[in-house]
């Protein structure tokens, strides 16, 4: 595939200071679909290229200064086999301020054999804003019996509150590291990996609620949960239940499709 055939998608969504809709922007393969559920806005982010392959880029920016916004995807993003060694890049820039509430729960990304994905997520919070973030990856296509041996995943997550970074998470899987990770002592028989980050007014209560779904702890006021899931379906269900446990509200409607 030639270098000039790469896919580029851009999505921007922001609410106004009174919780109304301020900006929607889509470019390239990026698309936005807005709906209104009971008491909140919901947005679906779509990648019309069908997935992420060699050197594809997809950039998401979400800003919530007031009101409540839930963002998800209609299905799982797919990271396809790279043909020229250049990874696909997904960048997510998220912010909530004032009394804003952001629920950002894209469905888990499926890593195909020989895929390479760099995913960078930045969550910036200020004031009394609350946020719930779910990020996950699925190790191959179980329905096709796919077992990963050659995959590259580089992930970074930075969370800042009032301009101070309070949490940073890094993952870097290479084919060599994958061989070491795919052992009973590390990933075992897990088919997916998930992370949940939550900031709210009652972290201890939120932690206890999340522990009904997955192991959870509190660090610097953030509730953090991690799960090694048996399968794609198990991780999907865990994210759905985590959103309900942490927010007291239904999950985004796409999780019920």
Residue, then its C-alpha position, 0 to 999 in steps of 0.5 A: x500500500x502506498x504512503x499516500x493512501x493512509x487514513x486520517x480522522x479528526x473529531x472534536x466535540x465540546x460543550x459550552x459553559x451552560x452545558x449546551x453544545x458548543x462545537x462539533x467538528x469532523x474531518x477525514x474518516x472521523x464522524x460524530x453522531x449525537x444523541x440525548x439520553x435521559x439527563x445527559x448528552x451522548x456522542x458516538x465516535x466513528x472511524x469510517x475507514x473501518x480500522x487503523x492500519x499502517x501510519x493511519x492517524x485518528x485524533x479525538x478532542x473532547x471538552x466538557x466545562x459544564x453539563x454531562x457528556x458520555x462518549x463511546x464508539x458503536x463497536x470496537x476499533x480494530x488495529x490491523x496488520x501493518x505492512x511497512x512497519x509504521x504504527x497507527x496512531x490514536x490520540x485522545x485529548x480529554x478535558x472536564x472543568x467546573x462542574x462538568x462530567x465526562x464519561x469516556x468509554x470507547x469499546x475495547x480495541x481489537x489487536x490483530x496479529x502483526x498490528x502496531x498501535x500507538x495510543x496516547x490519552x491525556x485527561x485534564x481535569x480542573x475545579x469540581x469536574x468528574x470523569x470516568x474513563x475506560x480503556x481496553x485492548x482485546x488480544x486477537x480475534x478469538x472467534x477465528x482462533x487467532x493467537x497473537x505472536x507479533x504485536x506492538x502496542x505502545x500506550x500512554x495515559x496522563x491524568x492532570x488535575x488543576x494543571x498538576x499531573x497526578x497519574x501516568x500509565x505506560x505500556x509497551x508491548x513488542x513481539x519479544x515482550x509479548x512472548x514473555x507476557x503471554x505466560x501463566x505468570x503474567x497474562x495467563x489465559x486472559x483475552x483482554x486487558x482493561x483500565x478504568x480511571x474515575x474522579x468524583x466527590x466520593x472516591x472511597x465509595x466509588x472504589x468500593x463500588x468498582x471493586x464489585x466489578x474488578x480490583x480497584x484502589x485509590x491513588x492521588x484521589x483517583x479511583x483506578x481499576x484494572x482487569x485481565x478479562x477472559x474474553x472480549x465479551x467479559x471486558x465489554x461487560x466489565x466496562x458497562x458495569x463499571x460505568x453504572x457502578x461509578x456514575x449511578x447512571x446507565x452506560x452509553x446506549x451503544x453498550x446495549x447494542 
